Amino acid sequence: MVIVMMISSVCVMAQKPFAGNITFEMSAEGCSDPNINAELSEQTMEYTVMGNNYRMEVSQGIDVITIANGTSKTYTVILGIPGYGKYYIQQDEEAIQKKMATTKFDYDYTNEEKTISGYKCKKVVVTATDLETDEEETAVLWVTNELGLGDDINFFDHPGLKGYPLSTEVNTEINGENVTLVTAASKIVPNKKVKPTMFLLPSDAKDIKEAPDELKQMLNLGGDDEE
């Protein structure tokens, strides 16, 4: 009986989803302008993750909270605007699937490995194809399976991806130079204070459709753009 209880306890612990905070930093590899990387280094992103969900908060004049709930398949942006309060823009599963219907994601899982913030990652090349124009965009993801996060955490950014990306590499052009824009996890901290309620819509937030007209104009929202 004791052995059975010990095995059951270990299984429960193994199934408990990771909860914690991940700090992502940005850089531009191959960029000759030191000012670019200086600017990018200030654009850190703080993620709170748990199971199939993530939450990101930034403050740039207004407070912006992004919540991707992989359990309910909803993607919500909450705007905290001084003098107006909180308003949200939410996409449900049906709206997300409708937008995704014109894009095909293909993942090439390689055996190339490297360690990021103490976690072993494997290189995955993702190709996103616009089914209407046949245009393709590729990126390199460094994905870990050691955090124990659910695959549905990727439902909005990389649907169908197995594992959690701790780094993203995208080729782009900055000031006429071809560079690789890298977003990588610089710190991962488990946090027992993370609760499932953090990934739900705040009760004090109102639908953006209820916002005053002057606020909608200020945010360049109106009509179908509110969706």
N, C-alpha and C positions, 0 to 999 in steps of 0.2 A: 504493500500500500504506500509506504514511504517513497519507494522508487517511482511508482506511478505518479505521485504528487509532484516529485522533483521534475520528472519529464514534462508534466503538464505545465509546470511553472516556467520551465525553460522555453517551451513552445509559445506561451503567452508573451514572454519577453521578446522572443524573436519576431513575433508578429506585430508588436507595437510599433507604429510608424514613427519615423524620425521627426522631431520638432526642434526648430532652432532658427538661428539668424545667419544669413550669408551676406557678406559684403562683396560686391563686384566692383572692380576698377577697370578703367578703359585706357588704352594706349594705341598709338598708330605706328606700327612697325614699318620701317622703310621711309619714314617722313623726315626730311632734312630740316624742317622748321621746328626749333625747340619750343616755340610758343604754342604750337598745336598740342604737343604732348603735355605741356604745362596746363593748358586749359582742360584737356581731357582728364588729367589726374585729379582735378577738382570735382569731376562729375561721378562721384561714387554713388552706387545704388545699394540700398539696404533692403534685403528681402527677408521676410518671415515665411518659413515653409513648414508644412505639416501634412504628411500623407499625400493626398492628391491636390493640395491647395497651396497657393502662394499669395503674398500680400506685399506690395511695395509702396513706400511713402516717400514723397519728395516735396520740397517747399521752394517755390520760385515765384514769390509774390503772392501766389495763392497756394493753399495746401492741396496736393493731389494724392489720392490713395487709389491704387489699382489692386483689385482683388480678382484672381482667377480661381474659381471654385470648380475643381475637376470632378467633385462628387455630384453637384447639381448641374454642371456644365453651363455655368453662367460666368460672364466676364463683365466686371463693373468698374467704372471710373467714377470716383467721388471727388467733387470739387468743393473745397472749403474757401469761400470768398468773403473777405472782410466786408461787413455791412449788409450782406445778403444771406449768409448762413451756408448750409451744405446742400448740394444738389448732386444727383447721380444720373449717369447714363449707363444703362445695362443692356447687354445682349444675352438673350436666352439661347438654349441649345438649337432651336429651330433657326433663329437668325444667324447664328454662327455657321451652321451647316450650309445655309444658303450662300453665304459668302465664300465658304471653303469649296463649294461645288465646282468652281472654275479653276481650282488649283490642285495639282497632283504633287504629292510629296514622295520622293524616293530616297531611301537611306542605304548607304553602302557602309556596312559595319566592317572595319578593318581590324587587324591584329596589332596595329601600332599603339603603343602605350606611353603614358607619362603620368607623373603624380602632380596633382594640383591641391594645394592646401592640405596635404596629408592623405588624400584619397586617390586611389588608382583609377585612371580614366583610359578609355579607349577612343581612338579617332573614328569619327563617323562623318562621312561626306553626305550632306543633304542637298538634293536638287529639287527645287520648286519649279514646276512647269505650269505656265499659264495656258490652260486648255483652249482659250479663245484665240490666242496669238501664237502659241507654241514657243514663246520666249521662256528662256531658262535662267534661273539664278541659283548659284551654288554657294555653299558655306561649309566651313569645317567646324564640327562640334567635338568637344572632348567630353565624353559621357561616362559617368560613374554609376555603378550598381551597388556601391558600398554604403550609401546613405539610407537605403531602405524606403525611399520615397516611392509613391505609386506612379505608374506610367501615365495615368490620367492627368497628372500635373502638367503634362505637355499638350493638353487637348487644344489649346488656343494658339500657342506659338509653333509647336512642332507636332501636329497630330500623328499618332501612330509610333512615335519615337519610344524606344525601349531604354530606360535609364534616365538619369538627370544630367543635363549639360552644365559643367562647371566652367566651360570656356567656349566662346564663339568667335570664329575668325571669318571676316568678310572682306573681300577685295573691293576697294572703292577708290575714288579719285579725290584728292584734297589739294587744292591750289595747283592743279595741273600734274600732280605726282600720283602714280599708282602706289597705293599703300595698303597694308592689311590692318583693318580696324579690329582690335582684339578687346573683348570683354571677358574678364576672367575673375574667378573667385579668389579673393585675397585672404579671407578669413571666414571660418565656419565654426560657429559656437552653438552647441546643444543648449536648449532653453526649455526647462520644464514648465515655465510660466505661459507658454503658448497654448491657447485654448481654441477649440473648434469655432467658437463664437467670433473669433477675429476675422474669419473668412465669410461672415454673413453681412448683409446690408445693414448699416447702422440705422437705428430706429429714428434718429433725428434728421436723416437725410430725406430730401424731397425729390421727386421725379423732375428732371430738367424741363419737362413739358409744362410744369407749373411755375417755372421761373418768370419773372417780369420780362417784358419785351426788351427793355434796355439792357438787361443782363444777357439775353440771348444774342443781341446784336454785338455786345462786347466780346462774347465768346465765339462769334461767327457761326451761330447755330440757328437753325430754322428749318421747318418742313421736315424732309426726309433725313436731313443731316443730324437730327436729334437721335436717330437710331444708331 
